[in-house]
Amino acid sequence: MMRICFLLSAIALSTASWAAGESAHMMQANVDLSNTKSLQRGARIFVNYCLGCHSAAYMRYNRIAEDLELPENVLKENLMFGTDKPGSTMTIAMSKEDGEQYFGVAPPDLSVIARSRGADWLYTYFMTFYRDPARPLGVNNLAFKDVGMPHVLWQLQGWQEAVYEEQVDDTGKTVQKIVGLALETQGEQTPAEYEQTVSDLVNFMVYLGEPIQLKRKTIGGWVLAYLFLFLLITYLLKREFWRDLH
């Protein structure tokens, strides 16, 4: 099966509570970059469902293999397709011009999308697709109103329907507002399983945006500890040097 285009999307629990209006409260992604197994699963999801149309041109396959503790044969069998080599960047065959012709706008590169949008936004986005017959592709999204991409993980999640409620707006007019999402048809995964799938994907995309993040924070901690120790030593030296002047 061809790898499916665009960013992943998907599920909520059978019901979920949102603010009145067609926008979602941000859900917590609970990213854990120390969870290597989660990152491995997220990489597989990303390659199979995103990399068909979206590139990640700032990342190389062999960097993923090194950071995620993947042997080269596993990398080639599970994360690489076609003529790509381990040292290749995660680019796609589709040109920008073709993307604009097919979809109206070229699918963006996803290398730093987690840094641009934020992990919670991505998690919410993936969780809040729902049927909308008024849209060209038949779906909409609470986090990204009038989204222009299909719901690519519908086979895993199934289909969600919007739950509407009549409300009075600021002008006194009665309007239909979305107050929740309900899982109409379950897919191949249970809601809990799909939540984990989305969590793994977001985890990987956060890693993708800054692979060095864990090391950076560790180094930062040691630097702060060194500076604190240096400050203490400097203060004690100052007291010693100026003792006779006080």
C-alpha positions in Angstrom: 0.0 0.0 0.0 1.3 3.5 -0.8 2.4 5.6 2.1 -0.4 8.0 2.8 -0.1 11.7 2.4 -0.1 14.5 4.8 0.1 14.9 8.5 -1.5 12.3 10.7 -4.9 12.9 12.2 -7.3 11.1 14.4 -9.2 10.2 17.3 -10.8 11.3 20.5 -12.4 9.2 23.2 -16.0 8.2 22.5 -17.0 11.6 23.8 -14.8 14.6 24.6 -15.7 17.9 26.1 -14.7 21.1 24.3 -15.4 24.8 24.8 -18.6 26.1 23.1 -17.8 26.9 19.5 -15.9 25.1 16.8 -12.5 25.1 18.4 -10.7 22.7 20.6 -9.1 23.2 24.0 -5.5 22.2 23.8 -5.0 18.6 25.0 -1.8 17.5 26.8 0.7 15.6 24.6 2.8 14.4 27.5 5.9 14.1 25.4 8.7 11.9 26.7 11.8 12.0 24.5 13.6 9.5 26.8 11.1 6.8 25.8 13.0 5.2 22.9 10.3 2.6 22.2 7.7 5.3 21.7 10.1 7.2 19.4 10.6 4.1 17.3 6.9 3.5 17.0 6.4 7.2 16.1 9.1 7.0 13.4 7.3 4.0 11.8 4.0 5.9 11.8 5.6 9.0 10.4 7.3 7.2 7.6 4.3 5.2 6.6 1.6 7.9 6.9 3.3 11.2 6.5 6.4 10.8 4.3 4.4 10.1 1.2 3.6 13.8 0.7 5.5 15.6 3.5 9.3 15.8 3.6 11.5 16.1 6.7 14.4 17.5 4.8 16.5 18.5 7.9 16.8 14.9 9.1 18.9 12.0 7.9 17.9 8.4 8.2 21.1 7.4 9.8 20.7 10.1 12.5 17.4 8.5 13.4 19.0 5.1 13.5 21.7 6.3 15.8 19.5 8.3 18.2 16.7 5.7 18.3 19.1 2.7 18.7 18.0 1.0 15.4 20.4 -1.4 13.6 20.9 -0.5 10.0 19.1 -3.6 8.7 16.0 -2.6 10.8 16.3 1.0 9.5 16.3 -0.2 5.9 13.5 -2.7 6.2 11.1 -0.5 8.2 11.9 3.1 7.7 13.4 3.3 4.2 11.7 2.7 0.8 12.7 3.1 -2.8 16.3 4.2 -3.5 17.0 6.1 -0.3 20.3 5.5 1.4 21.0 5.7 5.2 22.8 9.0 4.7 19.9 10.5 2.7 17.7 13.2 4.1 14.0 12.5 4.4 12.8 14.0 1.2 10.0 13.0 -1.2 9.7 12.6 -4.9 6.8 15.0 -5.3 7.8 18.4 -6.3 6.4 21.6 -4.9 4.7 22.4 -8.2 3.0 19.0 -8.3 1.9 19.4 -4.7 0.2 22.7 -5.5 -1.5 21.2 -8.5 -2.8 18.1 -6.6 -3.8 19.8 -3.4 -4.0 23.5 -4.0 -1.0 24.1 -1.8 2.3 22.3 -1.5 2.4 20.0 1.6 4.8 21.7 4.1 8.1 20.2 5.3 7.5 18.7 8.8 11.1 18.9 10.1 10.3 21.7 12.6 6.5 21.6 12.7 6.5 20.6 16.4 8.6 23.7 17.2 6.3 25.9 15.1 2.9 24.6 16.3 3.8 23.0 19.6 3.3 19.4 20.8 -0.1 20.0 22.4 -1.5 21.6 19.3 -0.3 18.7 17.2 -1.8 16.2 19.6 -5.1 18.1 19.6 -5.1 18.3 15.9 -4.6 14.6 15.4 -7.4 13.8 17.9 -10.1 16.1 16.6 -11.0 15.2 13.0 -14.6 14.7 12.4 -17.0 14.2 9.4 -18.2 17.3 7.7 -20.0 16.8 4.4 -19.8 20.5 3.6 -16.0 20.2 3.2 -14.4 19.0 -0.2 -12.7 16.1 1.5 -15.6 15.3 3.8 -13.8 16.1 7.1 -13.0 19.0 9.3 -11.0 19.6 12.4 -11.6 21.4 15.7 -8.0 22.6 16.0 -7.7 23.7 12.4 -11.0 24.9 11.1 -11.7 24.1 7.4 -8.6 21.9 7.2 -7.5 21.1 3.7 -6.1 17.6 4.3 -7.9 14.2 4.5 -8.3 12.2 7.6 -5.5 9.7 6.7 -5.8 7.5 9.8 -9.5 6.7 9.5 -8.8 3.0 9.1 -7.1 3.0 12.5 -9.5 5.4 14.3 -12.8 5.0 12.5 -15.1 8.0 12.1 -16.0 10.7 14.5 -19.2 12.8 14.3 -19.6 16.3 15.7 -22.1 16.7 18.5 -24.1 20.0 18.0 -26.0 22.1 20.5 -28.2 25.2 19.9 -26.7 28.3 21.5 -27.3 32.0 21.4 -24.4 34.0 20.1 -23.4 37.6 21.0 -25.9 39.0 18.6 -28.8 37.1 20.1 -29.0 34.7 17.1 -29.5 31.0 17.8 -26.7 29.0 16.2 -25.5 25.4 16.1 -22.2 24.9 18.0 -20.0 21.9 18.3 -19.9 20.8 22.0 -18.2 17.4 21.5 -17.1 14.6 19.3 -18.5 11.1 19.3 -17.0 8.0 17.8 -19.5 6.7 15.3 -17.6 3.8 13.8 -14.5 2.3 15.5 -11.6 1.5 13.3 -8.9 -1.1 13.7 -7.7 0.3 17.0 -9.6 1.0 20.2 -9.7 4.6 21.4 -6.9 3.9 24.0 -4.7 2.2 21.4 -5.2 5.1 19.0 -4.4 7.6 21.7 -1.1 5.8 22.1 -0.5 5.9 18.4 -1.0 9.7 18.3 1.2 10.1 21.4 4.0 8.2 19.7 3.7 10.2 16.5 3.8 13.5 18.4 6.7 12.3 20.5 8.7 11.5 17.3 7.8 14.9 15.7 9.1 16.7 18.7 12.3 14.8 18.5 12.4 15.5 14.8 12.3 19.3 15.5 15.3 19.2 17.9 17.1 15.8 18.0 19.7 17.2 20.5 17.1 18.4 23.0 17.7 15.7 25.7 21.5 16.2 25.5 21.1 20.0 25.5 19.1 19.9 28.7 21.6 17.5 30.3 24.5 19.7 29.3 22.6 22.8 30.5 22.1 21.2 33.9 25.8 20.5 34.3 26.7 24.0 33.1 24.4 25.6 35.7 25.8 23.4 38.4 29.4 24.4 37.4 28.4 28.1 37.4 26.9 27.8 40.9 30.0 26.0 42.2 32.2 28.7 40.5 30.1 31.4 42.1 30.5 29.8 45.5 34.3 29.5 45.2 34.5 33.1 43.9 32.6 34.4 46.8 34.8 32.5 49.3 37.9 33.8 47.6 36.6 37.3 47.7 35.9 37.1 51.4 39.4 35.7 52.0 41.1 38.4 49.8 39.3 41.3 51.4 39.3 40.1 55.0 42.0 42.5 56.2 40.2 45.5 54.7 37.1 45.1 56.7 
